[in-house]
């Protein structure tokens, strides 16, 4: 039997659909793997980023998150900014989450605080958001929890910096942590 043109087209459509299904499922696997720490990262990676972030990483941190936030160190504060020429706290958090987790957060600190599952300080995990009241009664500042009580955020005077949650200024103003459901 000689295949007619319609059968050949149908076979090609089946092959293309099958290829797309395989391609999409492999992208899902890659995305899931991106959320898990990589075990094949060299010790030099953690030494380098420990120096950059200003505290000792132990080697089990998410390398995608660590690489991304390290690249922001020292970026100046700029109200409304969302890039490495200048960022505000929520712009920084929004961009890091997009670049690291492919997750779109609300743009403002207040809206971010409403879009997360609340977490107590002692239960914070790497990548959780940390919220503060720095002006009045509303949540007005956000950062990203790293590890060992450290978080990264945008200071209006010093730009992107790592601080400790137990520092008196931040301990007094801490409201809660927030876990982003991805």
ABEGO torsion letter per residue (X at the ends): XBBBAAAAAAAAAAAAAAAAAAAAAAAAAAAAAAABBBAABBAAAAAAAAAAAGBBBAGABBAAAAAAAAAABGBBBBBGBABAAEBBAAAAAAAAAAAAAGBBBBABAAAAAAABBBBBAAABBBGBBBBBBABEABBABBBBBBBGGBBBBBBAAAEBBBBBAABAAAAAABABBBBBBX
